[in-house]
Each structure stands twice: as structure tokens, then as C-alpha cells.
Amino acid sequence: MQYFVVMIDYGRRGREAVVDPELTRRDVVARIASGEYANISFIHEIAGHSVADITADLLSEARLPDIDTADADLQARRFDHLRDLRKHERA
């Protein structure tokens, strides 16, 4: 049997261990990405008689990819530049 333990830290209000044997790895990653699980202290994977700390793995899986916004809207920037050139030609 395999399940995950997600320890959430609420600060002064204490901590909560979320243990649901029906949650899969994908479900835990989805809950982290959606923000349902925040302030995570650790995530343990229990499989049989072994325990593995997989906090870093699941947090990196749930992280959104970094998108470089410098080149994101080149076409609109080019259109703006052409419009400005036409405007200055008329003046």
C-alpha cells in the first residue's frame, strides 16, 4: 500500500497532516499547484514499510514553468513600431 502524508504548517494555529490513501502522486501535485496545499512543511511517501521524503520533488513538479516575457509579444511590438513610424512620417 502506498500513500502520501502532507504536513501543512498554519503557524500559531498549529500543523495539520493530510493523509488520504486514495490520493495519488498526481493528485498531490495538482493540489500544490492549485494552492490548496500551502505552507508545506514536508511531504512523505509511505510505501510498504519505507518512508521517503519527497517534498522537493513534488514542489518542483507543481511549480509553473518560467516563461521569458521579453520575447513574448514581438509581433505586437513590431506593429506598434510601424504605427509610430507612419505617424512620424505624416507630421
FENSULUR-V500388 format. One record per run of one state. SS is the DSSP state (H for helix, E for strand, L for the rest). FROM is the first residue (numbers start at 1). TO is the last residue. If there is no record, write none. Layout:
ss:SS from:FROM to:TO
ss:SS from:FROM to:TO
This chain:
ss:L from:1 to:1
ss:E from:2 to:9
ss:L from:10 to:10
ss:H from:11 to:13
ss:L from:14 to:14
ss:E from:15 to:19
ss:L from:20 to:24
ss:H from:25 to:34
ss:L from:35 to:39
ss:E from:40 to:47
ss:L from:48 to:49
ss:E from:50 to:53
ss:L from:54 to:54
ss:H from:55 to:62
ss:L from:63 to:73
ss:H from:74 to:90
ss:L from:91 to:91
